[in-house]
Amino acid sequence: MNFKSTALLAARKAGKVLLKYYGKKPNVMKKSDKTFVSKADIEANKAIIDTIKKNFPDHSILSEETGFEDNKSDYKWVLDPLDGTHNFIHEIPLFGTSIALEYKDKPIVGVLHFPILRQTVVAEKGKGAFLNGKKVHVSNKKTFEHSLIVVDYGYRKRQKKLNFLQNLTDERIDVRNLGSAIYGLLLVSCGNSDGYVIISTNEWDIAAGFLIVEEAGGKITDLNGRNTMPQHEEFVMSNGKLHKELLKRLK
């Protein structure tokens, strides 16, 4: 089984676990970083890791739920079994699984799977991005007016996010906060959103979508317009045409 098929199989197994618990109020605990974890997260995490280890036992694994298992490999799987846990708990269907494979810290395979929506987007380095088998591309929007921008509004660095939103108050644009980082990544890669500003995140939230957005023709930098990597925590993603306009409003 190759890298992509392993990632897809693992994501679909995780999706089955999430569907099993969706709407059934699984036991929920609050972690030290004030985010939530449920029995669904833990069981989906195990399903993914078991699938990876069966096929690539020597690879390293970084998971939101179980931390870093360092096998001294150039290959590292980066996964979030349930992104959008709060949505999941409240029976809002914007949640899913993110799985990436990195080679020397650069993503080479990325999968985002949304079981309720029946949407799976996948990318391999240099081969494009595909949603349910159909090739996708970022939007062609050229003007900032009437664009749609996703903004992550998580717990961390909230004042910095509010400052950015304040800069948009006089703009004729639509702003969305989705409660799921990876769904925002899907929207940018498929051209449904023109940009995404992430002011604080983790590698497991961004690694798969980072590759998918790039393979869909998008542009990704840090908040100062510099090249960046999934290991960082601040990102501006766009269709490329609106990138400078987004960066201006982050000053």
N, C-alpha and C positions, 0 to 999 in steps of 0.2 A: 504494500500500500504506500503511495507516495505522500508527499507533504500535504498537498491540497486535499486529497481525499480523506486523509486522517483528520485534518482540521474540520472538514465538513461533517464527517461522521461524528466526531466529538461534539460539535455544536448541535447537531440534531438529537443526539442522546441527551444532552443537557436540556434542550427544548422540551423533550418528552417529560423530563422531571418537572420542569416549571409548569407545564400544562396540568400535571397531576395535582399540583398544590394550588394552582390559581383559583381564587375564589373560596378557598377553604381555610383562610386565616391561619397559616402555619405559625408555629412559635417564633416570635421575633425578639431579638436581643439588640441592645444598643452597644456599639463598640466604643473604644476609647476615643476615637476621632469623631464621635457623635453620629456616625452613619449607622444604618441598620443592617443586620444579618438575620436570615431566617433559615429554617430547616431546608427550604428549597435551595438556597444558595449553597449550603454545605453538601447536599446530596448531588446537585448538579456539578459542583466542583469535583467531586469524587468520580463522577461519570466521565468527565473530560480527562482527568489525570490518568485514570485507568486505561482509557483508549490510547492516549499518547504513549504511556509506558509500555503498552503491549507491542507497539510498532517501533518506538524509538527509545528504548530504555536508557540509553546513554546520554540523552539530551537533558539540558537543564530546564527547569520550569519555574516561572514566576507567576504566582496567583495572588489575587487580592485576599483570598480566604486562608491560604496556608503559607504565604510568604515565598521565599526563594529557596529552591532546592538546587544547589550548585554542584553539577557533575563535571565541572571543568571542561565543558564542551563549548565549541564556537556556536552551536545551535541552542537557542533559548526560546521556549514556548512562553508566551505572555497571555494570561487569560483572566477574564472577569466572567464568572459563571452566570451572574445576574446583575446586569447594569440597569438601574432604574428600580431598585428595590422598593423605594417609597411608592412609586407608581404601582408596582406589583401588589403591595400590601393593600392599597386602596382600589384595586381592581381597575386600574387605568392601563390599557393594553400597550402603552409605550414602554416596553422593557425588552431586554434580550440578552444574548450571550456574545461575548467578544473573544476571539481566539486569533493570535498572531504567532507566526514563527519568525524569529530574527536570526540572522547570521552575522556574527560580529557586530551586534547591536543595531543592525539595519533590517527592517521588516522585509521579508521575501514572500510571505503568504499572509493574507488577512481574510477573516470570515466574520461577518456580523449576521446573527440569526435572530429573527423576531417571530416566535412561535404562534402567537395569537394572530398576528398580521399575515402570517405565511409568507414572509419576505426573507430572503437570504441573499446577501451581497458578498461577493468573493473577488479577490484579486490576487494575482501572482506578479511578481516584479517583472516589468517589461511586457506584460501580456494583456493589460487593460483590466477594467472592472466590470462585473456582470451582476445584474439583479435578476434572480430567478432565470438565469441563462441568457438574458438579454443585455447586450453591452450598454453601458451608461456613460454619460458625460456631464460635466458641470454645466451650469447655465451660460447663456450668451448675453446676459444682462450687462449693458454698458454704462448705464446711468444710475447713480445712487438713489435718485428719487423713485419711490414706489418699489424699491427692492425689499426683499425679505431677509432679515438677519437673525440668526439664532444666537442667543447669549446664554451661557451657562450661569446659573444663579445658585450655586451650591453654598455650603456653609462657610468655606474659607475665602478670605480676602473679599468679603461682601462689600465693604466700603469702596474698594477699587472698582468693583462691578457697577455700583450705584453711580459713581462718578462718570463712567463710560455711558451709562444710560442717560444721565443728565445731559451729556453732550448731544444726545439724539432727540431731545425734546422738541426741537424746532424743525426736525426733519420729516419729510413725507415718506417715511418708510415704516414697514411693519417689523416688530421685534417679537421674538418668541423665546420662551423658556420652556423646555420640554420635560425636564425631570429625568432625562436619559441622555447622557453624553453621546452614546453610540448612535442613537436615532438622529441626532443632529448631524453626525458624520454621514449617515446614509442620505439625508436630505441634500446636503451639499454635493455629494458625489453623483446623485441622480438629477441634479438641476432643479430640485424643488425649492431649495434655499440658495441665496446668492453668496452667503458668507456665514461664518461661525466664529465667534470670539470666545475663547476659553482662557480664563484668567487663573485658574488653579485646578489641576487635575493630576492623575497618576498614570504611570506607564501602561497599566493594564486596561485603563479606559481608552487610551488613545492609539496604541500600537497598531491594531488591525485597521482602524479607520484612517490612520495616517497614510498607510500604503494605498488604501482604497481611494481616498481623495486624490492622491497623486496620480494613480493610474487612470482616474476619471478625468484628468487634465487640470486639476485644481492646483492652487498655489498655497504653500504653507510656510509661514515665517514665525518668529517670535513677535512680541508686541512692538519691537523696534525695527522690524523689517529685515532682521537677519535670519540666515539659514538656521534651522533647528532640527532637533531629533526627538523621538518619542520619549526619551528619558527625561526631558525637561517638563515644565508644568504650565507654561503659558504659550498660547498659540493663536494665530490669526489664520483662518482658512477662508479661501474665497475662490471664485471662478477665475481669478487673475485680473480681470478687467476692473474690478472694484477694489482691489487690494490697497492701493494708495489712499483711496477715500476712507477706507476703514481705519487704516493706520493713523491718519490725520486726527480722527476723532478719539483716538486713544492717548493723545498727547496731554 
